[in-house]
């Protein structure tokens, strides 16, 4: 049995067990409040968090704006209201124990406006903010404004070095910890760099040692590093605990808290987690953010993979081997393919994939008519949920709210699918037909004896189990 002691984080002594934040509406006030009540650090997601009505039911987000910009403003209002609601619930359930953190993504829509609105509306209820999915230079400024601790999520020492030198050194006293998120094993969006091979996971130990050496060079030797991604049993990390080379270490659990009685995900989703096999979680590059992400390899992911495989390059004039004329769209505008690609296009048409959609990379993908209509409808209905989106070409940073690039039909509307899987509780097929994020250890629910016979613990029981090391 591996023993683990409390460490100092965010100005107090807490169990070094952190609940990973998972949006949309997966890590909420209920889960984080109960986790904190058990002595650890509970994290609710402030990424389009749910607000609730007087009966306790989630208030579904209905957009009435006629333009993407109008709908974007509605989304920001929804997010702030939901984040405040979840912070209040978490605070009440924690009862003064542990810590409550809010998690945001820097590449989400108006991230700074949202977290500022949440912190203003929930003053004194949130102890820390965690943030990844991008380079959140402004995170320390926001934390300093509200007197809370901040926890950047990085996947390399190099990333933290850039953050520290540009911004964080000015608010060092509020740096509560640094989350090292394994870019190959963590669930959701991952921080793989262009130089790293998504098919060749690296040992996290030397990467975290490099991060600790960097922190010590900045006088941050006692700042906790929170290991995230691939954490299941503490017995498997005994060499990390009380290791002087690593210094203070905490462990983040993202996937395991999804399978608790307090977890808000549907029963169908929980049952699916209990049946995953090794290899069922797929590291893919389909996200409209442009980041890699880890999700269950279900029908939703398979359709995206197949959609991307039905792809050929084209030119607008005959060039080189691109001499085979092909008509695209209702007006059958001519583009040019290679003769072998023209043969492939005709084969896909015979299989029912008769709609050729242009991508920003001068390629065509082939989909069925109903899928083409769905893609078009989703792009039109965009509410600007990201700072910029390759699927819809939305950008909040440009005067015309456009990236200036063609919308990319090889991706998908992430807001639509994450809202659907979180809220379509009565649809048993929702877990197959929507994006289902998971860490790569998700298959271990089926093999861990703790979950035998379909046992689903409370958060309190899960934390107690984790503390045994097993």
KEBA-343919 format. One record per residue (C-alpha): x, y, z. Coordinates in nm, 3 decimals. Layout:
REM KEBA-343919
(zake (X,Y,Z)),
...
This chain:
REM KEBA-343919
(zake (0.000,0.000,0.000)),
(zake (0.130,0.345,-0.099)),
(zake (0.085,0.614,0.167)),
(zake (0.044,0.974,0.061)),
(zake (0.052,1.276,0.288)),
(zake (-0.112,1.616,0.267)),
(zake (0.085,1.891,0.094)),
(zake (0.060,2.267,0.099)),
(zake (-0.123,2.397,-0.206)),
(zake (-0.299,2.727,-0.251)),
(zake (-0.203,2.840,0.097)),
(zake (-0.350,2.543,0.287)),
(zake (-0.283,2.177,0.361)),
(zake (-0.483,1.945,0.134)),
(zake (-0.471,1.589,0.015)),
(zake (-0.263,1.590,-0.306)),
(zake (-0.559,1.450,-0.499)),
(zake (-0.710,1.679,-0.762)),
(zake (-1.029,1.629,-0.959)),
(zake (-0.962,1.715,-1.322)),
(zake (-1.201,1.969,-1.476)),
(zake (-1.411,1.835,-1.760)),
(zake (-1.651,2.049,-1.963)),
(zake (-1.918,2.074,-2.086)),
(zake (-2.128,2.002,-1.773)),
(zake (-1.928,1.693,-1.667)),
(zake (-1.727,1.831,-1.376)),
(zake (-1.979,2.043,-1.192)),
(zake (-2.049,2.191,-0.850)),
(zake (-2.179,1.862,-0.715)),
(zake (-1.876,1.652,-0.807)),
(zake (-1.621,1.916,-0.711)),
(zake (-1.795,1.999,-0.385)),
(zake (-1.797,1.637,-0.275)),
(zake (-1.432,1.593,-0.382)),
(zake (-1.328,1.895,-0.175)),
(zake (-1.537,1.771,0.119)),
(zake (-1.319,1.458,0.111)),
(zake (-1.011,1.673,0.167)),
(zake (-0.880,1.712,-0.187)),
(zake (-0.908,1.974,-0.460)),
(zake (-1.241,1.970,-0.641)),
(zake (-1.258,2.129,-0.984)),
(zake (-1.572,2.234,-1.166)),
(zake (-1.565,2.326,-1.532)),
(zake (-1.649,2.687,-1.616)),
(zake (-1.668,2.593,-1.985)),
(zake (-2.036,2.652,-2.063)),
(zake (-2.140,2.531,-1.721)),
(zake (-2.508,2.460,-1.655)),
(zake (-2.731,2.697,-1.465)),
(zake (-3.036,2.543,-1.299)),
(zake (-3.396,2.648,-1.251)),
(zake (-3.589,2.649,-0.922)),
(zake (-3.662,2.276,-0.955)),
(zake (-3.294,2.193,-1.001)),
(zake (-3.319,2.108,-1.373)),
(zake (-3.051,2.241,-1.610)),
(zake (-3.155,2.546,-1.809)),
(zake (-3.092,2.444,-2.169)),
(zake (-2.911,2.697,-2.383)),
(zake (-3.146,2.828,-2.654)),
(zake (-2.993,3.083,-2.890)),
(zake (-3.216,3.350,-3.040)),
(zake (-2.955,3.579,-3.195)),
(zake (-2.970,3.619,-3.572)),
(zake (-2.594,3.659,-3.618)),
(zake (-2.296,3.464,-3.491)),
(zake (-2.187,3.768,-3.291)),
(zake (-2.527,3.797,-3.120)),
(zake (-2.527,3.426,-3.036)),
(zake (-2.170,3.458,-2.907)),
(zake (-2.286,3.721,-2.658)),
(zake (-2.568,3.491,-2.547)),
(zake (-2.316,3.209,-2.497)),
(zake (-2.094,3.429,-2.279)),
(zake (-2.395,3.523,-2.065)),
(zake (-2.493,3.155,-2.031)),
(zake (-2.136,3.061,-1.935)),
(zake (-2.104,3.326,-1.664)),
(zake (-2.442,3.248,-1.512)),
(zake (-2.368,2.873,-1.515)),
(zake (-2.021,2.915,-1.368)),
(zake (-2.154,3.120,-1.077)),
(zake (-2.423,2.859,-1.008)),
(zake (-2.170,2.574,-1.002)),
(zake (-1.930,2.769,-0.779)),
(zake (-2.204,2.828,-0.523)),
(zake (-2.307,2.462,-0.520)),
(zake (-1.947,2.344,-0.486)),
(zake (-1.880,2.585,-0.199)),
(zake (-2.189,2.475,-0.007)),
(zake (-2.115,2.104,-0.048)),
(zake (-1.746,2.138,0.045)),
(zake (-1.839,2.285,0.383)),
(zake (-1.505,2.460,0.417)),
(zake (-1.297,2.147,0.349)),
(zake (-1.042,2.106,0.071)),
(zake (-1.020,2.356,-0.213)),
(zake (-1.254,2.454,-0.498)),
(zake (-1.104,2.534,-0.838)),
(zake (-1.266,2.654,-1.159)),
(zake (-1.129,2.520,-1.486)),
(zake (-1.132,2.713,-1.814)),
(zake (-0.979,2.670,-2.158)),
(zake (-0.788,2.965,-2.295)),
(zake (-0.909,2.888,-2.648)),
(zake (-1.275,2.890,-2.546)),
(zake (-1.497,3.182,-2.640)),
(zake (-1.412,3.503,-2.454)),
(zake (-1.225,3.305,-2.188)),
(zake (-1.112,3.612,-1.995)),
(zake (-1.460,3.766,-1.992)),
(zake (-1.617,3.442,-1.874)),
(zake (-1.381,3.365,-1.587)),
(zake (-1.380,3.731,-1.480)),
(zake (-1.762,3.730,-1.471)),
(zake (-1.766,3.405,-1.274)),
(zake (-1.510,3.528,-1.020)),
(zake (-1.697,3.857,-0.977)),
(zake (-2.028,3.677,-0.921)),
(zake (-1.881,3.414,-0.689)),
(zake (-1.637,3.619,-0.484)),
(zake (-1.482,3.419,-0.201)),
(zake (-1.622,3.088,-0.326)),
(zake (-1.342,2.988,-0.564)),
(zake (-0.990,2.922,-0.437)),
(zake (-0.807,2.873,-0.765)),
(zake (-0.834,2.875,-1.144)),
(zake (-0.679,2.618,-1.372)),
(zake (-0.633,2.685,-1.740)),
(zake (-0.490,2.509,-2.042)),
(zake (-0.565,2.466,-2.416)),
(zake (-0.339,2.746,-2.529)),
(zake (-0.089,2.982,-2.368)),
(zake (-0.283,3.169,-2.097)),
(zake (-0.048,3.461,-2.033)),
(zake (-0.328,3.665,-1.874)),
(zake (-0.410,3.397,-1.616)),
(zake (-0.183,3.547,-1.350)),
(zake (-0.330,3.896,-1.401)),
(zake (-0.683,3.762,-1.353)),
(zake (-0.579,3.572,-1.040)),
(zake (-0.411,3.879,-0.895)),
(zake (-0.720,4.090,-0.957)),
(zake (-0.935,3.856,-0.748)),
(zake (-0.677,3.729,-0.501)),
(zake (-0.705,3.363,-0.602)),
(zake (-0.435,3.112,-0.690)),
(zake (-0.369,3.008,-1.048)),
(zake (-0.267,2.673,-1.194)),
(zake (-0.151,2.674,-1.558)),
(zake (-0.178,2.346,-1.746)),
(zake (0.133,2.271,-1.953)),
(zake (0.275,1.972,-2.133)),
(zake (0.642,2.071,-2.128)),
(zake (0.895,2.275,-1.933)),
(zake (0.939,2.491,-2.242)),
(zake (0.576,2.603,-2.229)),
(zake (0.600,2.705,-1.864)),
(zake (0.927,2.887,-1.929)),
(zake (0.752,3.108,-2.186)),
(zake (0.459,3.177,-1.950)),
(zake (0.687,3.260,-1.656)),
(zake (0.916,3.496,-1.840)),
(zake (0.636,3.684,-2.012)),
(zake (0.385,3.712,-1.729)),
(zake (0.384,3.479,-1.429)),
(zake (0.700,3.608,-1.265)),
(zake (0.504,3.924,-1.180)),
(zake (0.254,3.726,-0.968)),
(zake (0.472,3.445,-0.834)),
(zake (0.311,3.450,-0.489)),
(zake (-0.024,3.336,-0.634)),
(zake (0.114,3.048,-0.841)),
(zake (-0.052,2.762,-0.652)),
(zake (0.091,2.484,-0.866)),
(zake (0.169,2.375,-1.219)),
(zake (-0.035,2.102,-1.384)),
(zake (0.175,1.876,-1.605)),
(zake (-0.075,1.719,-1.846)),
(zake (0.058,1.418,-2.034)),
(zake (-0.019,1.497,-2.399)),
(zake (-0.050,1.130,-2.494)),
(zake (-0.252,0.993,-2.204)),
(zake (-0.482,1.270,-2.079)),
(zake (-0.842,1.298,-2.192)),
(zake (-0.990,1.587,-2.386)),
(zake (-0.765,1.832,-2.570)),
(zake (-0.393,1.760,-2.554)),
(zake (-0.084,1.976,-2.578)),
(zake (0.119,1.787,-2.836)),
(zake (0.372,2.008,-3.011)),
(zake (0.457,1.987,-3.380)),
(zake (0.784,1.812,-3.292)),
(zake (0.615,1.531,-3.095)),
(zake (0.485,1.211,-3.252)),
(zake (0.124,1.137,-3.148)),
(zake (0.189,0.765,-3.201)),
(zake (0.493,0.747,-2.970)),
(zake (0.410,0.830,-2.608)),
(zake (0.702,0.949,-2.397)),
(zake (0.776,0.859,-2.035)),
(zake (0.642,1.147,-1.823)),
(zake (0.911,1.116,-1.553)),
(zake (1.200,1.289,-1.735)),
(zake (0.963,1.554,-1.867)),
(zake (0.841,1.632,-1.514)),
(zake (1.199,1.628,-1.381)),
(zake (1.283,1.889,-1.647)),
(zake (0.986,2.096,-1.532)),
(zake (1.097,2.074,-1.167)),
(zake (1.453,2.181,-1.257)),
(zake (1.309,2.483,-1.436)),
(zake (1.084,2.570,-1.142)),
(zake (1.381,2.551,-0.903)),
(zake (1.576,2.788,-1.125)),
(zake (1.294,3.039,-1.071)),
(zake (1.288,2.983,-0.693)),
(zake (0.975,2.764,-0.715)),
(zake (1.116,2.448,-0.561)),
(zake (0.819,2.406,-0.325)),
(zake (0.550,2.483,-0.582)),
(zake (0.354,2.159,-0.637)),
(zake (0.353,1.989,-0.973)),
(zake (0.022,1.817,-1.042)),
(zake (0.061,1.507,-1.256)),
(zake (-0.235,1.468,-1.492)),
(zake (-0.299,1.198,-1.750)),
(zake (-0.257,0.826,-1.700)),
(zake (-0.309,0.833,-1.323)),
(zake (-0.515,0.543,-1.185)),
(zake (-0.360,0.363,-0.884)),
(zake (-0.116,0.547,-0.659)),
(zake (0.080,0.221,-0.618)),
(zake (0.189,0.271,-0.978)),
(zake (0.338,0.610,-0.884)),
(zake (0.515,0.517,-0.560)),
(zake (0.851,0.623,-0.707)),
(zake (0.711,0.973,-0.754)),
(zake (0.583,1.020,-0.400)),
(zake (0.828,1.185,-0.156)),
(zake (1.086,1.184,-0.433)),
(zake (1.340,1.464,-0.370)),
(zake (1.418,1.491,-0.740)),
(zake (1.055,1.577,-0.815)),
(zake (0.969,1.778,-0.504)),
(zake (0.604,1.825,-0.402)),
(zake (0.377,1.620,-0.628)),
(zake (-0.001,1.593,-0.646)),
(zake (-0.207,1.370,-0.874)),
(zake (-0.499,1.467,-1.090)),
(zake (-0.783,1.226,-1.166)),
(zake (-0.989,1.321,-1.468)),
(zake (-1.146,1.000,-1.594)),
(zake (-1.218,0.815,-1.269)),
(zake (-1.453,1.077,-1.116)),
(zake (-1.681,1.037,-1.416)),
(zake (-1.791,0.700,-1.278)),
(zake (-1.936,0.809,-0.944)),
(zake (-2.291,0.841,-0.821)),
(zake (-2.258,1.219,-0.807)),
(zake (-2.127,1.239,-1.164)),
(zake (-2.389,1.409,-1.385)),
(zake (-2.322,1.202,-1.697)),
(zake (-2.597,0.970,-1.818)),
(zake (-2.639,0.608,-1.712)),
(zake (-2.568,0.506,-2.072)),
(zake (-2.237,0.693,-2.058)),
(zake (-2.144,0.529,-1.727)),
(zake (-2.229,0.183,-1.866)),
(zake (-2.016,0.256,-2.172)),
(zake (-1.718,0.340,-1.952)),
(zake (-1.749,0.002,-1.781)),
(zake (-1.717,-0.178,-2.117)),
(zake (-1.418,-0.001,-2.272)),
(zake (-1.125,-0.214,-2.384)),
(zake (-0.762,-0.113,-2.421)),
(zake (-0.724,0.084,-2.743)),
(zake (-1.082,0.212,-2.742)),
(zake (-0.965,0.568,-2.671)),
(zake (-0.848,0.736,-2.989)),
(zake (-0.600,1.025,-3.012)),
(zake (-0.735,1.224,-3.305)),
(zake (-0.682,1.553,-3.486)),
(zake (-1.041,1.631,-3.584)),
(zake (-1.115,1.900,-3.323)),
(zake (-1.213,2.245,-3.455)),
(zake (-0.958,2.390,-3.209)),
(zake (-0.672,2.247,-3.413)),
(zake (-0.544,2.057,-3.107)),
(zake (-0.516,1.681,-3.076)),
(zake (-0.775,1.531,-2.845)),
(zake (-0.845,1.195,-2.682)),
(zake (-1.191,1.045,-2.717)),
(zake (-1.365,0.709,-2.725)),
(zake (-1.351,0.551,-3.068)),
(zake (-1.728,0.538,-3.120)),
(zake (-1.950,0.587,-3.425)),
(zake (-1.897,0.964,-3.409)),
(zake (-1.519,0.932,-3.436)),
(zake (-1.541,0.658,-3.699)),
(zake (-1.758,0.878,-3.922)),
(zake (-1.505,1.161,-3.895)),
(zake (-1.221,0.926,-3.980)),
(zake (-1.407,0.786,-4.280)),
(zake (-1.508,1.137,-4.392)),
(zake (-1.144,1.243,-4.390)),
(zake (-1.035,0.931,-4.577)),
(zake (-1.276,1.009,-4.863)),
(zake (-1.058,1.301,-4.969)),
(zake (-0.878,1.403,-5.288)),
(zake (-0.674,1.706,-5.388)),
(zake (-0.797,1.933,-5.666)),
(zake (-0.684,2.230,-5.873)),
(zake (-0.896,2.499,-6.034)),
(zake (-0.703,2.474,-6.362)),
(zake (-0.539,2.176,-6.532)),
(zake (-0.196,2.147,-6.369)),
(zake (0.048,1.856,-6.392)),
(zake (-0.139,1.532,-6.334)),
(zake (-0.459,1.714,-6.235)),
(zake (-0.621,1.698,-6.578)),
(zake (-0.944,1.503,-6.510)),
(zake (-1.238,1.747,-6.504)),
(zake (-1.494,1.709,-6.226)),
(zake (-1.805,1.918,-6.148)),
(zake (-1.856,2.039,-5.788)),
(zake (-2.170,2.179,-5.627)),
(zake (-2.516,2.255,-5.765)),
(zake (-2.366,2.453,-6.055)),
(zake (-2.113,2.178,-6.125)),
(zake (-1.820,2.417,-6.128)),
(zake (-1.518,2.251,-6.282)),
(zake (-1.215,2.146,-6.082)),
(zake (-0.941,1.906,-6.184)),
(zake (-0.839,1.579,-6.024)),
(zake (-0.583,1.319,-6.114)),
(zake (-0.737,1.034,-6.318)),
(zake (-0.695,0.782,-6.028)),
(zake (-0.866,1.027,-5.790)),
(zake (-1.149,1.078,-6.037)),
(zake (-1.204,0.703,-6.036)),
(zake (-1.211,0.706,-5.655)),
(zake (-1.461,0.994,-5.657)),
(zake (-1.694,0.802,-5.888)),
(zake (-1.667,0.495,-5.661)),
(zake (-1.763,0.701,-5.356)),
(zake (-2.058,0.842,-5.549)),
(zake (-2.179,0.491,-5.626)),
(zake (-2.162,0.419,-5.250)),
(zake (-2.393,0.715,-5.183)),
(zake (-2.135,0.981,-5.095)),
(zake (-2.246,1.214,-5.372)),
(zake (-2.170,1.553,-5.216)),
(zake (-1.819,1.691,-5.268)),
(zake (-1.730,1.960,-5.011)),
(zake (-1.432,2.191,-5.049)),
(zake (-1.178,2.223,-4.766)),
(zake (-0.931,2.507,-4.693)),
(zake (-0.648,2.286,-4.823)),
(zake (-0.776,2.257,-5.181)),
(zake (-0.914,1.913,-5.127)),
(zake (-1.261,1.765,-5.160)),
(zake (-1.426,1.533,-4.912)),
(zake (-1.719,1.316,-5.014)),
(zake (-2.023,1.275,-4.789)),
(zake (-2.384,1.163,-4.817)),
(zake (-2.643,1.437,-4.890)),
(zake (-2.787,1.425,-4.537)),
(zake (-2.440,1.468,-4.385)),
(zake (-2.371,1.762,-4.617)),
(zake (-2.693,1.928,-4.502)),
(zake (-2.602,1.866,-4.136)),
(zake (-2.253,2.015,-4.180)),
(zake (-2.396,2.321,-4.354)),
(zake (-2.664,2.371,-4.087)),
(zake (-2.411,2.340,-3.804)),
(zake (-2.179,2.594,-3.967)),
(zake (-2.465,2.842,-4.012)),
(zake (-2.580,2.795,-3.650)),
(zake (-2.233,2.875,-3.508)),
(zake (-2.243,3.068,-3.179)),
(zake (-1.869,3.128,-3.154)),
(zake (-1.792,2.888,-2.870)),
(zake (-1.417,2.900,-2.940)),
(zake (-1.180,3.191,-2.977)),
(zake (-1.146,3.066,-3.332)),
(zake (-1.291,2.764,-3.505)),
(zake (-1.171,2.588,-3.815)),
(zake (-1.507,2.415,-3.865)),
(zake (-1.711,2.735,-3.898)),
(zake (-1.427,2.988,-3.962)),
(zake (-1.543,3.196,-3.662)),
(zake (-1.284,3.417,-3.493)),
(zake (-1.354,3.656,-3.206)),
(zake (-1.025,3.834,-3.272)),
(zake (-1.104,3.971,-3.619)),
(zake (-1.323,4.271,-3.705)),
(zake (-1.552,4.057,-3.923)),
(zake (-1.539,3.759,-3.679)),
(zake (-1.388,3.534,-3.945)),
(zake (-1.056,3.354,-3.968)),
(zake (-1.044,3.453,-4.334)),
(zake (-1.024,3.086,-4.430)),
(zake (-1.281,2.856,-4.581)),
(zake (-1.485,2.667,-4.320)),
(zake (-1.348,2.314,-4.285)),
(zake (-1.604,2.032,-4.328)),
(zake (-1.351,1.775,-4.206)),
(zake (-1.414,1.891,-3.848)),
(zake (-1.736,1.932,-3.646)),
(zake (-1.936,2.162,-3.417)),
(zake (-1.789,2.084,-3.077)),
(zake (-2.047,2.286,-2.883)),
(zake (-2.334,2.092,-3.039)),
(zake (-2.195,1.746,-2.971)),
(zake (-2.072,1.812,-2.616)),
(zake (-2.405,1.968,-2.520)),
(zake (-2.583,1.669,-2.672)),
(zake (-2.388,1.398,-2.491)),
(zake (-2.419,1.588,-2.162)),
(zake (-2.792,1.651,-2.185)),
(zake (-2.955,1.386,-2.410)),
(zake (-2.994,1.155,-2.113)),
(zake (-3.291,0.967,-2.257)),
(zake (-3.119,0.877,-2.584)),
(zake (-2.925,0.549,-2.542)),
(zake (-2.746,0.614,-2.872)),
(zake (-2.610,0.950,-2.760)),
(zake (-2.282,0.796,-2.641)),
(zake (-2.226,0.645,-2.986)),
(zake (-2.325,0.945,-3.194)),
(zake (-2.146,1.223,-3.005)),
(zake (-1.795,1.314,-2.902)),
(zake (-1.708,1.119,-2.586)),
(zake (-1.386,1.248,-2.431)),
(zake (-1.185,1.007,-2.215)),
(zake (-0.836,0.960,-2.082)),
(zake (-0.647,0.664,-2.226)),
(zake (-0.689,0.473,-1.900)),
(zake (-1.064,0.455,-1.951)),
(zake (-1.038,0.085,-2.033)),
(zake (-0.932,0.016,-1.675)),
(zake (-1.286,0.050,-1.540)),
(zake (-1.351,-0.296,-1.690)),
(zake (-1.044,-0.454,-1.529)),
(zake (-1.025,-0.276,-1.191)),
(zake (-1.183,-0.503,-0.925)),
(zake (-1.316,-0.193,-0.749)),
(zake (-1.582,-0.170,-1.021)),
(zake (-1.667,-0.541,-1.035)),
(zake (-2.033,-0.627,-1.090)),
(zake (-2.094,-0.274,-1.217)),
(zake (-2.025,-0.107,-0.883)),
(zake (-2.038,0.274,-0.900)),
(zake (-1.892,0.448,-0.592)),
(zake (-1.972,0.781,-0.435)),
(zake (-1.703,1.047,-0.462)),
(zake (-1.621,0.986,-0.095)),
(zake (-1.578,0.612,-0.157)),
(zake (-1.362,0.679,-0.463)),
(zake (-1.127,0.913,-0.275)),
(zake (-1.101,0.661,0.011)),
(zake (-1.014,0.390,-0.242)),
(zake (-0.751,0.607,-0.408)),
(zake (-0.591,0.672,-0.069)),
(zake (-0.533,0.298,-0.024)),
(zake (-0.298,0.316,-0.321)),
(zake (-0.474,0.029,-0.493)),
